[in-house]
Amino acid sequence: MAGKSDGERPNEPVIENRQARHDYAIEDTLECGIELLGTEIKSVRASKVSLGEGYVSAQAEPPALSLHSVHIAEYPPAGKASQHPPVRVRRLLAHKKEIRKLAEQVKKKGVTIVPLKIYFKDGRAKLLVGIGVGRKAADKRQAIAAREMKRDIDRAMHKRR
């Protein structure tokens, strides 16, 4: 009746952390639920989120995932009394087996879990997290050069048609 029942709604925001794919080589991804307060979900729907500074910590026993340093702006229409703190530790929801797997991978040197994207699925906020290995400056330059070459090839092929 009121909205679509299958898939995404057209006006739901998708907040991406593009810098993470530049700074890290993402090896694996996982979709998690995110536990938000009422005013936080309204701010997320208004795209008032900054994922750039965020990171995820995984704990094997007891299995727990938590999101740190992500800024979700206050929601002004809610008033002063019912506001949430903009930066706080937020709990992520995933299966125990997946959490333990992430915790094992993070023990390796140079591996971290970074938030990649917040989006809505069936009306619920989801967070896509990635297991990233830090890139050196030379690796970043190589990735940029490869991307530029691919663009040039695509442009040449497009003009040829």
N, C-alpha and C positions, 0 to 999 in steps of 0.2 A: 504494500500500500504506500507507505511513506517513503521508503528508500529501497535501494537494491538489496537483495538478500545474498547474492553471490558475488564474491570478489571485492574489489576496492570501490569505495565511493569516489566520484571524480574530484571532489574538493577536499579530500583528506591530504594533509601535508606529508611530505617526505623530507626529513632533515638528514643530510649526509655530512660525513666527516671526510672530505676529499683529501685533506692534508695527510690523513693516516695512510692512505694508499701510496702517497709519495714518500713518506718517511719509513714505511715498513713494507716488507715483502709479505703479503698475506698468504699464509699456507692453507688455512682451513677457516670456515665460518660456522657460526651456530646462531640460530634464532632463539631468543629468550623473551620471556614475558618480563615486564618491569612493573614493580609495585609503586604506584603513584598516589598522591593525595588528590582530592577533588580539584583544588585550585591549580595543582601541577598539570593535570590532564587538560584543563582548559588552556593553560599557557602553551602546552605542546600542540594542541589543535590550532593555536594562533601562531605557531612556528617561532616561539620565543625561547629557543633552546640553543646552547652552544656546546657542541661535542668536542671541540678542538683540544681542550686541556684534559679531557677525561681519560680514565683508565679503569680496568676491571681487575679485581683481585679474586682469586679462587682459593678455597680452603677445602682440603680433602676430608678432614674429620672434625666436626660434622660437616657434611657437604654444604657449601654455601658459596654463592657468587654475590659480589657487591660492586656497585658502580660508584666511583669516586670522582670528584672535581668536575662534574657536569653542572653547568649553570642553567637552571630553568627559572626564567624571570617570574616575578610576582604577578598575580592577576588582579589589576586595580579594581574592577567592579566588585570583588569579594569583600572589600573593606579591610581595615587594619587588623581587626581582631582574629580573622580566620586565615591569615596569610601563612604560607609555608616559607621556610628558609630557602633562599635561591640555590645555595650550594650545600648539599648534605649527602650522606651515604645512603644510597637507595639499593634495596634488595632486588636481585634478579631471580627469575623463576626458570628453572630447567630441571631435567631429570637428574637424579643422583649419579647415575652412570656417566652422563655427559660432564657433570661438574668434576668428578674424580679424574676423568680423562684430561680436562683442561688443567687441573691442578698438577698432574704429572708432567704435562708438556711445559708448564711455566717454570719448572725446576731447572730446565736446561738454561745455559747461559745465553743471554741476548734475546730471549723469547718473552713477549709480553702479550697481554690480551687488551685489545683496543676496541672501543665502540665505533662502529662504522656507519650505522644508519638507524634512525628511529622512524617507524612508519606504523600505519594502522592496518590491522587485519581483522575482519569481522567486528569492527568497532573497538578492538582492544589494541593498546599500544604495545608494539614489539620492538625489541632492540636487536640488531644484527651485530654480533661481536666477532672479531677475527683474531686468530692467533698470528701475531706478526713477529718477524725477525727484523731487527733494525738494519737499515741500509747505510752503507758508507757513502760519502760524497761522490766517489767514482761510480758506484752502483746507480746513484740517482741520475748522474749525467748520462750513463748508458741507457737507462730507461727513457729519459727525455729524447735522446738521439733516436732510439728505436721507434718511439711514438711519432716523431717528426718524419722519419723515413716512411712510415706507414701512411701518414697523411699525404705526403707527396705522391706516393704511388696511387693512392685512392683518387687524388685530384687528377692525375694524368690519365687514369683509366676512365674517369667520369668525362673528361674532355674528349676522349677518343670516341665515345659513344655518340 
